[in-house]
Amino acid sequence: MPLISTASYRPPFWQWNGHVQSIYPSMFRKISFEYDRRERLELPDGDFIDLDWHQQNTVHQKLVIITHGLEGDSGRHYVTGMAKKFVAAGWDALGWNCRSCSGEPNRLLRFYHHGDANDLRAVIQHAIDTHGYKEIVLVGFSMGGSLSLRAVGENPDQVPEAVKKVIGISVPCDLYSSVQSLSQPGNSIYVKRFLKKLGKKIREKSTRYPDKISYEGYEKMKTFIEFDNRYTAPLHGYQDAIDFYTRASVKPLLPQIQIPVLLIQALNDPFLTSECMGYEAAESNPNILLETTAAGGHCGFMLAGTKETYPERRAIQFVNS
């Protein structure tokens, strides 16, 4: 598949830059979609994750598994919008919640992060073992895109046969450059929001594990590097933030992917740099189709004159191709 540039995508005229294209959908876009049920999946290490299902077929053949971004959940507009699109096309849909993201604190000290796709692998295997799905498509947004790509790029010979395609949207393939981009003064609004949400979880964990984690001084934290040095790295077996960014970035795994991938990246995404886009992998790996758009922001991509997004429309075309 060739590296291509998509010039056809056009955002609403009043969404004049990448910040508006990112923030407006996050705050105001509403999707009329409901899951049928929630299932709790117990994990081998004693923790759990919650799965939200929409199963419309008595014979389960096709399933889309959608993974949210950092501090998101299965109810985010981009997840439910994509689920609704697939359901309309005759698929079952599963939006799963990373540890601590379903509205209930997870049991263990550790969280979730870009570099660990084992929980997603557990979700995939559970769907196959329980319902016998023969065709599974993975869709991931931002961090969820990193996890989806990692799930098929890490040990590619062990990917279940049922997993046919992967779609990644707004994926920070190179974490360090993404963190550097978010450290720019004009992007502080995003970092503040993430740190505020993460801080609530750190406070809760500090009450349960006072000898292992501390909330003291958290309000002075201003950057992801500070957070990852103090929490992400030590909680998940990394030396420091830089070691985490290096080893958890999905970029080095992209050349190993052996199934078709659609990667949609906006050139005006405040979270991404050119190092994040995936150009080299798309040029060297024929399984990767990279579509870069001039506009779209981060997980935005609202289409002018419609209620859907460009990735939602494009995803169905891709899985049917």
Summary of the structure (lengths in Angstrom):
residues: 321
radius of gyration: 18.6
end to end distance: 12.1
largest distance: 54.6
contacts: 1092
relative contact order: 0.18
helix: 41%
strand: 17%
